[in-house]
């Protein structure tokens, strides 16, 4: 039976490169992600009871702790909170839901109107965002390399697409099926961004996480869908290793068999 996916936006190989420079936030994030993945791997993918509250989405805060979902801050239909992370999550979640509903005729990630639960301010200087099989979770970044993970609207779309894939194709999050899951999430993430910004395919930048890195970092994004392998080149990150063709498929066993790099 398939395993529930702990699907993060930042791949372990990037965090490992940063952590090797004694970067405390990256080291802490790697440790936290390892714990979360270990918890996921003990649970099989079964129909999880979902909240069908009539509310499209809700945003909570962990207040820099790790309790989930945390304190409820805002729900669909309520005014902006004044907290940038909360309001960015609300905008990104709404944009992704509208893409699936209006363009593809799908009512939320389960097709039946399940509430999308989002938590911001997860941990302290946490350098990642993820779908954990039940909800979306976003760190604030470390303020040195990464900005808020709610800032790029395509990251919201990417993570919600993992929930859709989990509830439809049920791809095993390993090797080529896992890489396909990541690719599908990139596609829906960039579609959500293009639709929200009113861009045509020719106008779009095709960058995943375009404004995730802080200005001192030489990075245009996490991945460049138009020019794979050209998203970043910085001493703190390394050089973007994304293959551009199946001929360059990486048979690594790391990162669940290379789900992010492939």
ABEGO torsion letter per residue (X at the ends): XBBBBBBBABBAAAAAAAAAAGBAAAAAAAAAAAAAAAAAAABBBBBBBBBBAGBABBBBBAGGBABOAEBBABBBGBBBAGBAAAAAAAAAAAAAAAAAAAAAGBBEAAGAGBBBBBBBGBEBGBBBBBBAGABBBBBAEAGAABBBAAABAAAAAAAAAAAAAAABAGBBBBEAAAAAAAAAAAAAAAAAAAAAAGBBAAABAGBBGAAABBAABBBAEABBAABBGAABBBAAAEBBABBABAAABBABABGGGGAAAX
